[in-house]
């Protein structure tokens, strides 16, 4: 009988996706529409995302153009972006809302890298928690005679290999983000 790693693998996948999502919220000097995913706008009596109200396009390397489907929502979109404290410059023109990404200073880059490292560490802590769940389950199964001692060691070795692979993936995601911040 082999151990069912499916819950662990799903947890690992969730951790990887969480880290990638978190990294999209860390602003770099390059214009990217995903930074606006967390922005909520009060429109039509409810909180809505910008993508529900407008089209977002990359105007150039450091600016986005938000074109609302209903031009009466321009002020609400502008207010939502300003209130989100993302450090972006916002201006309204006849086409919609222009969002400009200011040039990153070296101090700001250092802060952003520290934020990214903290998110990486949070992901690793969650990963270790997932590993502990599997180890406790394997130890319990051995005590109850469901698996042999040899099987327990084989499962733990397989678990460690999966953990090492996942840590390598998380590191690659971090290095990519760190490079993006440095550009």
Secondary structure by P-SEA (a helix, b strand, c coil): ccccaaaaaaaaaaaaaaaaaaaaaccccccccccccccccccccccccccccbbbbbccccbbbbbbccccaaaaaaaaaaaaccbbbbbbccccbbbbbccccaaaaaaaaaaaaaaaaaaaaaaaaaaaaaaaaaaaaaaaccccaaaaaaaaaaaaaaaaaaaaaaaaaaaaaaaaaac
